[in-house]
Amino acid sequence: MSKLLTKAFAEASKLPESEQEALAAWILEELAADRRWQEALTDSGEFLAQLADEAVSEHREHRTQALDPDTL
């Protein structure tokens, strides 16, 4: 464990138990959310590449139009 994380846990251990529980739950949820995000990005690479290929193809076939920010 890193020195900074050890220091953070030492400080957290001084909190009342209810705040320690809330902090622990928050950390675990953040780690789980990060894991889900990484999995989603990993799994979507092929799909995003396919979408990009379709967009390039449509642009080459002149089936796209420039976006006007004033009309968005």
Secondary structure, DSSP 4 states (H G I P E B T S, - for coil): --HHHHHHHHHHTTS-HHHHHHHHHHHHHHHHHHHHHHHHHHHHHHHHHHHHHHHHHHHHTT------GGG-
